[in-house]
Amino acid sequence: MKEKNNVNYNYIFLFYDVKENRVNKVFKKCKKYLNHWQKSVFRGSILPSEIIELENELKKIIDEKEDFISIIKIVNFKTIGETTLGSIDKNTEDLFL
């Protein structure tokens, strides 16, 4: 899904699947900005500038060839954007309910 440059998202869901040696760093970085929901899932209200900061900080931690982070950005229930960092497991279903 392509993002519009002028959209100010204010709530996100973040899901990650990263190698064990980077899990704690990713967890701590996400906890700085969002509420821990379950295992590798975070969600919460966030400023657009904080989304940019969070993405940039996570890019410094992960190995984009081995790790996967998905950020679902929501303005309201009619507008949703998604950013993916790293590679997705080829065996994973591409399904969003």
PAZAPA-4460 file (N, C-alpha, C; in steps of 0.05 Angstrom, whole numbers, plus 32768, in hexadecimal, padded with zeros to 4 digits):
% residues 97
    n_x    n_y    n_z   ca_x   ca_y   ca_z    c_x    c_y    c_z   seq   type   mol
   8011   7FE9   8000   8000   8000   8000   8012   8019   8000     1      M     A
   800E   802B   7FEE   801E   8043   7FEC   8014   8059   7FFE     2      K     A
   8027   8066   800C   801F   807B   801F   801E   8096   8012     3      E     A
   800C   80A7   801B   800A   80C2   8012   801D   80D2   8024     4      K     A
   802C   80E5   8019   8040   80F4   8028   8033   8107   803C     5      N     A
   801A   810F   8037   800D   8123   8048   7FFB   8117   805D     6      N     A
   7FFC   80FE   8062   7FEB   80F1   8076   7FF9   80F0   8091     7      V     A
   7FEB   80F9   80A5   7FF7   80F9   80C0   7FE9   80E2   80D0     8      N     A
   7FF7   80CC   80D2   7FED   80B5   80E0   7FF0   80BA   80FE     9      Y     A
   7FDD   80B1   810E   7FDE   80B6   812B   7FDB   809E   813C    10      N     A
   7FDA   8086   8130   7FD8   806D   8140   7FE4   8057   812F    11      Y     A
   7FF4   8046   813C   8001   8031   812D   8000   8016   813B    12      I     A
   8001   8001   812C   8006   7FE6   8135   8021   7FDE   812A    13      F     A
   8032   7FD3   813A   804D   7FCB   8132   8050   7FAD   8139    14      L     A
   8058   7F9E   8125   805D   7F81   8128   807A   7F7C   811F    15      F     A
   8088   7F6A   812E   80A3   7F64   8126   80AA   7F47   8129    16      Y     A
   80BD   7F3E   8118   80C8   7F24   8119   80E6   7F28   8113    17      D     A
   80F6   7F29   8129   8113   7F2F   8126   8123   7F18   8133    18      V     A
   813C   7F16   812B   814D   7F02   8136   8150   7F06   8154    19      K     A
   8154   7EF0   8162   8155   7EF1   8180   8168   7F05   818C    20      E     A
   817F   7F08   817F   8193   7F1A   818A   818C   7F38   8188    21      N     A
   8176   7F3E   8179   816D   7F5A   8176   8152   7F5F   8183    22      R     A
   8145   7F4A   818D   812A   7F4C   8198   8129   7F61   81AE    23      V     A
   813B   7F60   81C2   813A   7F72   81D9   813D   7F8F   81D0    24      N     A
   814F   7F94   81BD   8153   7FB0   81B4   813A   7FBB   81A5    25      K     A
   812E   7FAA   8195   8116   7FB2   8186   80FF   7FB6   819A    26      V     A
   80FC   7FA4   81AE   80E8   7FA6   81C2   80EA   7FC0   81D1    27      F     A
   8102   7FC7   81DB   8106   7FDF   81EA   8101   7FF8   81DA    28      K     A
   8108   7FF8   81C0   8103   800F   81AF   80E5   8012   81AB    29      K     A
   80D7   7FFD   81A6   80BA   7FFF   81A2   80AC   8008   81BB    30      C     A
   80B5   7FFE   81D2   80A9   8005   81EC   80AC   8023   81F2    31      K     A
   80C1   802F   81E7   80C6   804C   81EB   80AF   805C   81DE    32      K     A
   80A3   8052   81C9   808F   8062   81BA   8072   8057   81BD    33      Y     A
   8070   803D   81C2   8056   8030   81C0   8050   801E   81D8    34      L     A
   8037   8014   81D9   802F   8002   81EE   8033   7FE5   81E4    35      N     A
   803F   7FD5   81F6   8043   7FB8   81EF   8028   7FAB   81F1    36      H     A
   8020   7F9D   81DC   8005   7F91   81DB   8007   7F73   81E0    37      W     A
   8018   7F65   81D1   801D   7F49   81D6   8036   7F40   81C6    38      Q     A
   8046   7F2F   81D2   805F   7F25   81C6   806D   7F3A   81B5    39      K     A
   806D   7F37   819B   807B   7F4A   8189   8068   7F5E   817C    40      S     A
   8054   7F66   818B   8040   7F79   8180   803D   7F91   8193    41      V     A
   803F   7FA9   8187   803B   7FC2   8195   8026   7FD2   8187    42      F     A
   8019   7FE5   8196   8006   7FF7   818A   8004   8010   819B    43      R     A
   7FF9   8025   818E   7FF5   803D   819E   7FF4   8056   818E    44      G     A
   7FEB   806B   819B   7FEA   8086   818F   8007   8090   818D    45      S     A
   800D   809E   8178   8028   80A7   8173   8028   80BF   8160    46      I     A
   8039   80D2   8164   803C   80E9   8153   8049   80E1   8138    47      L     A
   8042   80EE   8122   804F   80E7   8109   806E   80E9   810A    48      P     A
   8078   80FD   8118   8095   8100   811B   80A1   80E9   812B    49      S     A
   8092   80DE   813E   809C   80C8   814D   809D   80AE   813D    50      E     A
   808A   80AB   812A   808B   8094   8118   80A5   8094   8108    51      I     A
   80AC   80AB   80FE   80C5   80AE   80EF   80DD   80A7   8100    52      I     A
   80DD   80B2   8119   80F3   80AC   812B   80F5   808E   8131    53      E     A
   80DE   8082   8137   80DD   8065   813D   80E7   8055   8126    54      L     A
   80DE   805A   810E   80E7   804B   80F6   8105   804E   80F3    55      E     A
   810F   8067   80F5   812C   806B   80F2   813C   805D   8107    56      N     A
   8133   805C   8120   8141   804E   8136   8140   8030   8131    57      E     A
   812A   8026   8128   8128   8009   8123   8139   8000   810C    58      L     A
   813B   8011   80F7   814D   800B   80E0   816A   8007   80E9    59      K     A
   8172   8016   80FE   818D   8014   8108   8192   7FFA   8118    60      K     A
   817D   7FED   8121   817F   7FD5   8132   817D   7FBC   8121    61      I     A
   816A   7FBB   810E   8164   7FA2   8100   8178   7F9D   80E9    62      I     A
   8178   7F84   80E1   8185   7F7B   80C8   816F   7F77   80B4    63      D     A
   816D   7F89   80A0   8156   7F88   808E   8155   7F6F   807D    64      E     A
   816A   7F5F   807C   816A   7F46   806E   815F   7F2F   807F    65      K     A
   8160   7F32   8099   8157   7F1C   80AB   813E   7F23   80BB    66      E     A
   8139   7F3C   80C0   8124   7F44   80D2   810C   7F50   80C3    67      D     A
   80F5   7F51   80D1   80DD   7F5B   80C5   80CE   7F6C   80DA    68      F     A
   80C6   7F84   80D2   80B5   7F96   80E2   809F   7FA1   80D0    69      I     A
   8086   7F9F   80D9   8070   7FAA   80CB   8063   7FBF   80DC    70      S     A
   805E   7FD7   80D1   8052   7FED   80E0   8038   7FF4   80D1    71      I     A
   8021   7FEF   80DE   8007   7FF6   80D2   8000   8011   80DE    72      I     A
   7FFD   8025   80CC   7FF8   8041   80D4   7FDA   8048   80CF    73      K     A
   7FCE   8053   80E3   7FB1   8059   80E1   7FAC   8076   80E8    74      I     A
   7F9D   8083   80D6   7F93   809E   80DB   7F77   809C   80E6    75      V     A
   7F67   808C   80D9   7F4C   8085   80E2   7F45   806A   80D5    76      N     A
   7F2D   8061   80D8   7F27   8046   80CE   7F25   8045   80B0    77      F     A
   7F26   805B   80A2   7F25   805C   8085   7F40   805F   8078    78      K     A
   7F54   8067   8087   7F6F   806C   807B   7F83   805C   808B    79      T     A
   7F90   8049   807E   7FA4   8038   808A   7FBD   8037   8077    80      I     A
   7FD5   803A   8082   7FEE   8038   8073   7FFF   8023   8081    81      G     A
   8011   8017   8072   8023   8002   807D   803F   8007   8074    82      E     A
   8052   8004   8086   806F   8005   8080   807B   7FEB   8089    83      T     A
   808B   7FDF   8078   8099   7FC6   807F   80B7   7FCB   807E    84      T     A
   80C5   7FC2   8093   80E2   7FC5   8095   80ED   7FA9   8095    85      L     A
   8100   7FA3   8084   810D   7F89   8083   80FD   7F76   8071    86      G     A
   8105   7F5D   8072   80FA   7F49   8060   80E5   7F38   806F    87      S     A
   80D1   7F30   8060   80BC   7F1F   806B   80C2   7F02   8064    88      I     A
   80BB   7EF0   8077   80BF   7ED4   8073   80AE   7ECA   805B    89      D     A
   80BA   7EBD   8049   80AD   7EB4   8031   8096   7EA0   8037    90      K     A
   8096   7E94   804E   8081   7E81   8056   806A   7E8E   8064    91      N     A
   806B   7EA8   8068   8056   7EB6   8076   803F   7EBD   8062    92      T     A
   8027   7EBA   806B   8010   7EC1   805B   800D   7EDF   805A    93      E     A
   8006   7EEA   8043   8002   7F06   803F   7FE4   7F0C   8043    94      D     A
   7FDC   7F0D   805D   7FC0   7F10   8064   7FBD   7F25   8079    95      L     A
   7FAB   7F38   8075   7FA5   7F4C   8089   7F87   7F4C   808C    96      F     A
   7F7D   7F47   80A5   7F60   7F46   80AA   7F57   7F60   80B6    97      L     A
***
